[in-house]
Amino acid sequence: MNLFSFVRKQRPPQSAQTAKDRLQILLAHERSGGGAGKADYLPMLQRDIVAAIRKYVPIEEKDVDVRMERGEQMSSLEINIELPQAASPKAG
Amino acid sequence: MTTEPKNNPPLGRVIVITSGKGGVGKTTSAAAISAGLAKQGFRTVVIDFDVGLRNLDMIMGCERRVVFDFINVIQGDAKLKQALIKDKRLDTLSILPTSQTRDKDALTKEGVEQILKELKAEFDYIVCDSPAGIERGAQMAMYFADEAVVVTNPEVSSVRDSDRVLGLLSSQTKRAETSGAEPIKAQVLLTRYDQARVDIGEMMTVDDVLEILAVPLLGVIPESKAILRASNVGTPVVLDGPSAAAQAYEDAVSRLTGSDVEMRIVGERRPGLFQRLFGRAS
């Protein structure tokens, strides 16, 4: 491990490679999806999710938390919905 | 390093980082200053006002986590809380990214005011990263400011543009338009300062620049390799290990928060002797 890290240090500084990698991932995302349209589907998605859940549980728009992590191989979309304390299905 | 959020009511100070000229280090400074404030324990949010040319997210290293943006919040498509990105390194720091797809007309004075009002109720410092130029984005970034950091390089076009921006700060802002209001506290942050070139007369000195702009000095950031390295990896320079630039930013941040820190001009390689000689000569 030590030997390996020593060898790696001989190469050009890594931060430039990090910069390139970050740009490649980001730009791949921005170029696909055509930049404009892509960024705009999230508010609509959120609205639809809220509408769907509201059929069963009374929630507010603010109870929905959407997170995204864009990766090289795949991106993940994490949606957290805070249900009200007394959340029980309507009229079971 | 104190990162414990304070319990007292939020200070709610709005600081604009502006310059007029592009490429002088506004975003780098906004990132470093906001991280520096957060590191001192202040609840801090940094907002990108450069609509259409989002870049603060890359400098802060959160570009893959942007979901909603400033404009989504102004237009009511998302709640402020949902658009704020919590920094993974400092729990007192949040980032409000701008839109990459809209244009600057999406920024309305009312929308910006409303968002700042909400942020003031939660944060001690609201750092507004202005776009270059003096158009709408820049106007909106400075309009509601309490304080301004005018980022300037010791170079003729940058100093000229800074002078122009200082004029706008004292005329085209809410504080300027409100009679009886205290004017915006504007200070110069001199960046890309190269002591070696100053010593041989190739670069204007700190005093030269201050004499022309006639505003107080917030700090002097030396030209430093640490800046590009930090930007490569998406870390504000004050969080990316010790460097002359990081030290200079930390000093500037302490001055912003009211501490009386001696103005030292740290060279990247050999501080000490040169610094002392310069200190006496100027």
Chai-1 contact restraints between the chains, C-beta under 6 A:
chainA,res_idxA,chainB,res_idxB,connection_type,confidence,min_distance_angstrom,max_distance_angstrom,comment,restraint_id
A,S15,B,R229,contact,1.0,0.0,6.0,A-B,restraint_1
A,S15,B,N232,contact,1.0,0.0,6.0,A-B,restraint_2
A,S15,B,V233,contact,1.0,0.0,6.0,A-B,restraint_3
A,A16,B,N232,contact,1.0,0.0,6.0,A-B,restraint_4
A,T18,B,N232,contact,1.0,0.0,6.0,A-B,restraint_5
A,T18,B,V233,contact,1.0,0.0,6.0,A-B,restraint_6
A,A19,B,N232,contact,1.0,0.0,6.0,A-B,restraint_7
A,L26,B,E63,contact,1.0,0.0,6.0,A-B,restraint_8
A,G35,B,T101,contact,1.0,0.0,6.0,A-B,restraint_9
A,A36,B,T101,contact,1.0,0.0,6.0,A-B,restraint_10
A,A39,B,T101,contact,1.0,0.0,6.0,A-B,restraint_11
A,L42,B,V67,contact,1.0,0.0,6.0,A-B,restraint_12
A,P43,B,N72,contact,1.0,0.0,6.0,A-B,restraint_13
A,P43,B,D77,contact,1.0,0.0,6.0,A-B,restraint_14
A,P43,B,A78,contact,1.0,0.0,6.0,A-B,restraint_15
A,K62,B,K79,contact,1.0,0.0,6.0,A-B,restraint_16
A,V66,B,V67,contact,1.0,0.0,6.0,A-B,restraint_17
A,M68,B,V67,contact,1.0,0.0,6.0,A-B,restraint_18
A,E69,B,R64,contact,1.0,0.0,6.0,A-B,restraint_19
A,R70,B,R64,contact,1.0,0.0,6.0,A-B,restraint_20
